[in-house]
């Protein structure tokens, strides 16, 4: 009896080992990875109220400004583009800022980590422009950036104090203590496009360490984007669609219509921009909601990729009698459309229909048998910056729209690449 009861124990122990062993690596990964904040994540943005959002649409950004740096040079937001900045708000006057030495030490830690990388820098706004003349700021910067390999990695800005205060208060939403106006304990991480991506407590060594890690993450993401861009640039160019006149590719015609804000919008507003084009009407009961939802997804991807200045989505109504600018604006707002990026256009029927039918080669017509009274194409067109048709995609199919976005990125990359460097079909 004893032998009969003892023999099952080994298979039972063996069973638990077989079940538990595969989970040990995962357990070790969780234990060892604790505190690795961004290994599998990314940095979000902040909206105007300071809440986290996932794309740059409506995100807080360095406002437009014109100030002077420590060398007396005028600096504006565009001069900071292409560099990741750890942003501080301080004064070099030790009488009003006794914490200057400790604050500087924290900044030097981050500066030392990226001293040999030209696209990471320290950006400081003075809290006492009367004291912080360019000469005094230059002395401070020279004292502390002696180990930097590249110039302009430390920019200390001064100017009209009320302008600087406006940047801090309303532009960046930094909380301040009125009783201690020369002490702001907040640091910001601003990306290479000027968007605020993270906030830190300046006095915390742990958070300065987080800032160093966060900068590394943003740089990694940038390198990944650059690699994808190189891959898109090296891909065989997309074909030109539409009827050709001799050796010249087909070009969509000029136009002038009215957008959802009641403003004129024409081909001139699309100079240098790639466009995605479709036909719709706001009361459509069938395919329009599907296509519009797909375009809303693309709209968000454009913002996530920082392409909101390079691409326009153009939706033309086929029901101009009912689709007023107000009605189209309400339709767009329900989709979360930014009116600077996604244009809903209306106008006289005698201009709209020829543009859609003969210009974009899309189907668009009134029909007593079609649901809603209109029959139109389910295609979304990709048009390059020169007005050439480069792709046509089923707007009701997610896989087609995903391919369209890839082709859009390819067209954008190849527009920036000399033709000699592109792979010809």
C-alpha positions as CSV (number, residue, x, y, z in Angstrom):
1,X,0.0,0.0,0.0
2,X,2.9,2.4,0.9
3,X,4.5,1.9,-2.5
4,X,1.2,2.5,-4.3
5,X,0.7,5.9,-2.6
6,X,4.3,7.1,-2.9
7,X,4.8,6.6,-6.7
8,X,2.4,9.3,-7.9
9,X,4.3,12.1,-6.0
10,X,7.2,12.2,-8.5
11,X,5.0,12.7,-11.6
12,X,3.1,15.3,-9.6
13,X,6.2,17.3,-8.7
14,X,7.4,16.9,-12.3
15,X,4.1,18.3,-13.5
16,X,4.4,21.5,-11.3
17,X,8.0,22.0,-12.5
18,X,7.0,21.7,-16.1
19,X,4.2,24.3,-15.5
20,X,6.3,26.7,-13.4
21,X,9.6,26.7,-15.3
22,X,8.3,28.5,-18.5
23,X,7.0,31.2,-16.2
24,X,10.3,31.9,-14.5
25,X,11.8,34.0,-17.3
26,X,8.7,36.1,-17.3
27,X,8.8,36.5,-13.5
28,X,12.5,37.5,-13.7
29,X,11.8,39.9,-16.5
30,X,9.1,41.6,-14.4
31,X,11.3,41.8,-11.3
32,X,14.5,43.0,-13.1
33,X,12.5,45.3,-15.4
34,X,10.9,47.1,-12.5
35,X,11.6,50.8,-12.9
36,X,12.5,50.6,-16.6
37,X,9.8,53.1,-17.4
38,X,9.9,53.4,-21.1
39,X,11.3,50.1,-22.3
40,X,8.0,49.2,-24.1
41,X,6.3,52.6,-24.1
42,X,6.5,56.1,-25.5
43,X,6.0,59.7,-24.3
44,X,2.6,61.3,-24.7
45,X,1.8,65.0,-25.1
46,X,0.0,67.5,-22.9
47,X,-3.1,69.4,-23.9
48,X,-3.7,73.0,-23.0
49,X,-5.2,72.0,-19.7
50,X,-2.2,69.9,-18.8
51,X,-3.8,66.5,-19.3
52,X,-2.1,63.7,-21.1
53,X,-3.0,63.1,-24.8
54,X,-1.6,60.7,-27.3
55,X,-1.1,62.9,-30.4
56,X,0.2,66.4,-31.1
57,X,-3.2,67.6,-32.1
58,X,-4.2,70.4,-29.6
59,X,-0.9,69.6,-27.7
60,X,1.0,72.2,-25.7
61,X,4.0,73.6,-27.6
62,X,6.6,76.3,-27.1
63,X,4.8,79.4,-28.2
64,X,6.1,81.8,-30.9
65,X,8.6,84.2,-29.4
66,X,11.6,86.4,-30.2
67,X,14.2,86.7,-27.5
68,X,18.0,87.2,-27.2
69,X,20.5,84.5,-26.2
70,X,23.7,85.0,-24.2
71,X,25.5,86.1,-27.4
72,X,22.9,88.7,-28.1
73,X,21.5,86.8,-31.1
74,X,17.7,86.8,-31.7
75,X,16.2,83.4,-31.1
76,X,12.7,82.2,-32.1
77,X,10.9,78.9,-32.0
78,X,12.0,77.9,-35.5
79,X,15.7,78.3,-34.4
80,X,15.2,75.6,-31.9
81,X,13.7,73.0,-34.3
82,X,15.6,69.8,-34.8
83,X,16.9,69.7,-31.2
84,X,15.6,68.1,-28.0
85,X,15.6,70.6,-25.2
86,X,15.6,70.3,-21.4
87,X,13.9,73.6,-20.5
88,X,14.6,75.5,-17.2
89,X,13.3,78.8,-15.8
90,X,15.9,80.5,-13.6
91,X,18.1,83.5,-12.9
92,X,21.8,83.7,-12.4
93,X,21.4,86.2,-9.6
94,X,22.5,84.3,-6.4
95,X,21.0,87.0,-4.2
96,X,17.4,86.2,-5.3
97,X,18.1,82.6,-6.3
98,X,20.2,80.9,-3.5
99,X,19.4,77.5,-5.1
100,X,21.3,78.4,-8.3
101,X,24.3,76.2,-7.5
102,X,22.2,73.1,-6.8
103,X,20.0,73.8,-9.9
104,X,23.1,74.2,-12.1
105,X,24.5,70.9,-10.8
106,X,21.3,69.1,-11.8
107,X,21.4,70.7,-15.3
108,X,25.1,69.8,-15.7
109,X,24.2,66.1,-15.0
110,X,21.9,66.0,-18.1
111,X,24.3,68.2,-20.1
112,X,27.2,65.9,-19.4
113,X,25.3,62.8,-20.6
114,X,24.6,64.4,-24.0
115,X,27.7,66.6,-24.3
116,X,28.8,64.9,-27.5
117,X,25.3,64.9,-29.2
118,X,24.4,68.0,-31.2
119,X,20.7,67.4,-31.2
120,X,20.2,67.7,-27.4
121,X,20.6,70.9,-25.4
122,X,19.7,73.0,-22.4
123,X,17.3,75.9,-22.9
124,X,16.9,78.4,-20.1
125,X,14.5,81.4,-19.8
126,X,15.5,84.1,-17.4
127,X,13.2,85.0,-14.5
128,X,15.1,88.3,-14.0
129,X,15.8,90.0,-17.3
130,X,16.9,93.2,-15.5
131,X,19.8,91.3,-13.9
132,X,20.4,88.7,-16.6
133,X,21.9,90.7,-19.4
134,X,23.5,88.8,-22.4
135,X,26.9,89.5,-20.9
136,X,26.1,87.9,-17.5
137,X,24.4,85.0,-19.2
138,X,27.4,84.4,-21.4
139,X,29.6,84.3,-18.4
140,X,27.3,81.7,-16.8
141,X,27.1,79.5,-19.9
142,X,30.8,79.6,-20.7
143,X,31.5,78.6,-17.1
144,X,29.3,75.5,-17.3
145,X,29.4,74.2,-20.9
146,X,33.2,74.0,-21.3
147,X,33.0,70.3,-21.9
148,X,30.4,70.4,-24.7
149,X,31.7,69.3,-28.1
150,X,29.2,71.3,-30.2
151,X,28.2,75.0,-29.9
152,X,24.7,76.3,-29.0
153,X,23.9,73.3,-26.8
154,X,23.1,75.7,-24.0
155,X,20.8,78.6,-24.9
156,X,20.0,81.1,-22.1
157,X,17.3,83.6,-23.3
158,X,16.5,87.0,-22.0
159,X,14.5,90.0,-23.3
160,X,11.3,91.7,-22.2
161,X,10.4,90.2,-18.9
162,X,6.6,90.5,-19.5
163,X,7.1,88.5,-22.7
164,X,9.0,85.8,-20.9
165,X,6.4,85.7,-18.1
166,X,3.7,85.2,-20.8
167,X,5.6,82.3,-22.3
168,X,5.9,80.7,-18.9
169,X,2.4,81.4,-17.6
170,X,0.0,81.2,-20.5
171,X,2.2,79.7,-23.2
172,X,3.5,76.7,-21.2
173,X,1.1,76.7,-18.2
174,X,3.9,76.5,-15.6
175,X,2.6,77.0,-12.0
176,X,4.3,79.8,-10.1
177,X,4.4,81.0,-6.5
178,X,3.7,84.8,-6.5
179,X,5.7,85.0,-3.2
180,X,8.8,83.4,-4.8
181,X,8.8,84.5,-8.4
182,X,12.5,83.8,-8.9
183,X,12.1,80.1,-8.2
184,X,10.4,77.7,-10.6
185,X,10.9,74.0,-9.7
186,X,9.6,72.6,-13.0
187,X,11.7,71.4,-15.9
188,X,10.2,70.5,-19.3
189,X,11.3,68.2,-22.0
190,X,10.6,69.7,-25.4
191,X,11.0,67.6,-28.5
192,X,12.6,68.5,-31.8
193,X,9.3,69.9,-33.1
194,X,8.7,72.1,-30.0
195,X,6.1,70.0,-28.3
196,X,6.2,69.5,-24.5
197,X,6.6,65.8,-23.8
198,X,7.4,65.5,-20.1
199,X,7.6,67.5,-16.8
200,X,10.1,67.0,-14.0
201,X,10.9,68.3,-10.5
202,X,14.2,70.2,-10.9
203,X,15.4,69.4,-7.4
204,X,15.0,65.6,-7.7
205,X,18.0,63.6,-8.9
206,X,15.7,60.7,-9.7
207,X,13.7,62.9,-12.0
208,X,16.7,64.3,-13.7
209,X,17.7,60.7,-14.3
210,X,14.2,60.1,-15.8
211,X,14.8,63.1,-18.1
212,X,18.0,61.6,-19.4
213,X,16.2,58.4,-20.0
214,X,13.3,60.1,-21.7
215,X,15.6,62.0,-24.1
216,X,17.2,58.7,-25.1
217,X,13.7,57.3,-25.8
218,X,12.7,60.2,-28.0
219,X,16.1,60.0,-29.9
220,X,15.5,56.3,-30.4
221,X,12.0,56.9,-31.8
222,X,13.5,59.6,-34.1
223,X,16.1,57.1,-35.4
224,X,13.4,54.5,-36.1
225,X,11.4,57.1,-38.0
226,X,14.5,58.1,-40.0
227,X,15.2,54.5,-40.9
228,X,11.6,54.0,-42.1
229,X,11.9,57.2,-44.1
230,X,15.0,55.9,-45.8
231,X,13.2,52.6,-46.6
232,X,10.3,54.5,-48.1
233,X,12.7,56.7,-50.1
234,X,14.4,53.7,-51.5
235,X,11.2,51.9,-52.6
236,X,10.2,51.8,-56.2
237,X,8.2,55.0,-57.0
238,X,4.4,54.6,-57.3
239,X,3.0,54.8,-60.8
240,X,1.2,57.9,-62.1
241,X,-2.5,57.3,-62.7
242,X,-4.9,58.9,-65.1
243,X,-4.7,59.8,-68.8
244,X,-1.3,61.0,-69.9
245,X,-0.7,63.9,-72.3
246,X,2.5,63.0,-74.1
247,X,5.2,62.2,-71.6
248,X,3.7,64.4,-68.8
249,X,1.7,62.7,-66.1
250,X,-1.9,63.6,-65.5
251,X,-2.4,66.6,-63.2
252,X,-5.7,67.4,-61.4
253,X,-7.2,70.7,-62.3
254,X,-7.2,74.0,-60.5
255,X,-10.3,74.8,-58.3
256,X,-11.7,77.3,-55.8
257,X,-14.4,76.1,-53.4
258,X,-15.7,76.9,-49.8
259,X,-14.5,75.0,-46.7
260,X,-16.4,74.2,-43.5
261,X,-15.4,77.5,-42.0
262,X,-17.0,79.4,-44.9
263,X,-13.6,80.5,-46.3
264,X,-12.4,80.1,-49.8
265,X,-10.1,77.1,-50.3
266,X,-8.3,76.6,-53.6
267,X,-5.5,74.7,-55.3
268,X,-3.2,77.5,-54.2
269,X,-3.6,76.4,-50.6
270,X,-2.2,73.0,-51.5
271,X,1.1,74.1,-52.9
272,X,3.8,71.7,-51.7
273,X,1.3,69.5,-49.9
274,X,0.2,65.9,-50.5
275,X,-3.5,65.4,-50.4
276,X,-6.0,62.6,-49.8
277,X,-9.2,63.1,-51.7
278,X,-12.7,61.6,-51.4
279,X,-16.4,62.4,-52.1
280,X,-19.1,62.3,-49.4
281,X,-22.3,63.9,-48.1
282,X,-23.2,64.5,-44.5
283,X,-26.6,62.7,-44.6
284,X,-25.1,59.6,-46.3
285,X,-26.6,56.5,-44.7
286,X,-24.2,53.9,-46.2
287,X,-20.5,54.1,-47.0
288,X,-19.7,57.7,-46.0
289,X,-19.6,57.1,-42.3
290,X,-17.2,54.1,-42.9
291,X,-14.9,56.1,-45.2
292,X,-15.0,59.1,-42.9
293,X,-14.1,57.0,-39.9
294,X,-11.1,55.5,-41.8
295,X,-10.0,59.0,-42.7
296,X,-10.4,60.1,-39.1
297,X,-7.9,57.3,-38.2
298,X,-5.5,58.6,-40.9
299,X,-6.0,62.2,-39.6
300,X,-4.8,61.0,-36.1
301,X,-1.9,59.2,-37.7
302,X,-0.8,62.3,-39.4
303,X,-0.7,64.2,-36.1
304,X,1.1,61.3,-34.5
305,X,3.7,61.3,-37.2
306,X,4.1,65.1,-37.2
307,X,2.8,65.4,-40.7
308,X,0.0,67.9,-40.1
309,X,1.8,70.6,-42.0
310,X,2.6,68.5,-45.0
311,X,-0.7,66.6,-45.8
312,X,-4.3,67.7,-46.3
313,X,-7.4,65.5,-46.4
314,X,-9.9,67.0,-48.8
315,X,-13.5,65.7,-48.7
316,X,-15.9,67.1,-51.4
317,X,-19.6,67.0,-50.8
318,X,-21.9,65.7,-53.6
319,X,-24.9,67.4,-52.0
320,X,-24.0,71.1,-52.1
321,X,-27.7,72.1,-51.8
322,X,-27.9,70.8,-48.2
323,X,-24.2,70.6,-47.1
324,X,-23.7,74.1,-45.9
325,X,-20.3,75.1,-44.3
326,X,-22.0,75.0,-40.9
327,X,-23.3,71.5,-41.5
328,X,-20.0,70.2,-42.7
329,X,-18.2,71.8,-39.8
330,X,-20.5,70.0,-37.4
331,X,-19.8,66.8,-39.3
332,X,-16.1,67.3,-39.0
333,X,-16.2,68.2,-35.3
334,X,-18.0,64.9,-34.6
335,X,-15.0,63.1,-36.3
336,X,-12.5,65.1,-34.3
337,X,-11.2,66.8,-37.5
338,X,-8.7,69.7,-37.2
339,X,-10.0,72.2,-39.8
340,X,-6.5,73.2,-40.8
341,X,-5.7,69.6,-41.8
342,X,-9.0,68.2,-43.0
343,X,-11.0,70.3,-45.4
344,X,-14.7,69.7,-46.2
345,X,-15.5,71.5,-49.4
346,X,-18.7,72.7,-51.0
347,X,-19.6,75.0,-53.8
348,X,-21.8,75.3,-56.9
349,X,-22.8,71.9,-58.3
350,X,-21.6,73.0,-61.8
351,X,-18.1,73.3,-60.3
352,X,-18.1,70.4,-57.8
353,X,-19.3,67.7,-60.1
354,X,-16.9,68.3,-63.0
355,X,-14.0,68.5,-60.5
356,X,-14.9,65.2,-59.0
357,X,-15.8,63.4,-62.3
358,X,-13.3,64.8,-64.8
359,X,-10.7,66.2,-62.4
360,X,-10.3,63.4,-59.9
361,X,-11.9,60.7,-62.1
362,X,-14.4,59.8,-59.3
363,X,-18.0,58.8,-59.6
364,X,-20.4,61.4,-58.3
365,X,-24.0,61.9,-59.3
366,X,-27.5,62.3,-58.0
367,X,-29.5,59.1,-58.1
368,X,-33.1,58.3,-57.3
369,X,-32.2,54.7,-56.7
370,X,-29.2,55.3,-54.4
371,X,-29.5,55.4,-50.6
372,X,-29.6,59.0,-49.6
373,X,-30.2,60.2,-53.1
374,X,-26.6,60.3,-54.3
375,X,-24.2,57.7,-55.8
376,X,-20.5,58.3,-55.4
377,X,-17.2,56.5,-55.4
378,X,-15.9,54.6,-52.3
379,X,-12.3,55.5,-53.3
380,X,-9.8,57.7,-51.6
381,X,-7.2,59.2,-53.9
382,X,-3.6,59.9,-53.1
383,X,-2.4,63.1,-54.9
384,X,1.3,64.2,-54.7
385,X,2.5,67.7,-54.1
386,X,2.6,68.3,-57.8
387,X,-1.0,67.4,-58.3
388,X,-0.4,64.0,-59.8
389,X,-2.6,61.0,-59.0
390,X,-0.5,58.3,-57.4
391,X,-3.0,55.9,-55.8
392,X,-6.6,54.9,-55.5
393,X,-7.8,52.9,-52.4
394,X,-11.1,51.4,-51.2
395,X,-12.0,53.7,-48.3
396,X,-14.2,51.1,-46.7
397,X,-11.4,48.5,-46.3
398,X,-9.0,48.9,-43.4
399,X,-6.2,47.0,-45.2
400,X,-6.5,49.3,-48.2
401,X,-6.4,52.4,-46.0
402,X,-3.3,51.1,-44.2
403,X,-1.6,50.5,-47.6
404,X,-2.6,54.1,-48.6
405,X,-0.9,55.5,-45.5
406,X,2.3,53.5,-46.3
407,X,2.1,54.9,-49.9
408,X,1.6,58.4,-48.5
409,X,4.7,58.1,-46.4
410,X,6.6,56.8,-49.4
411,X,5.5,59.8,-51.6
412,X,6.5,62.2,-48.8
413,X,9.9,60.6,-48.4
414,X,10.6,60.5,-52.1
415,X,9.6,64.1,-52.5
416,X,12.5,65.0,-50.2
417,X,15.0,62.6,-51.9
418,X,16.7,63.6,-55.1
419,X,15.4,61.6,-58.1
420,X,18.9,60.2,-58.7
421,X,18.8,58.5,-55.3
422,X,15.4,56.8,-55.9
423,X,15.0,53.2,-57.2
424,X,13.4,53.4,-60.6
425,X,10.8,50.7,-61.6
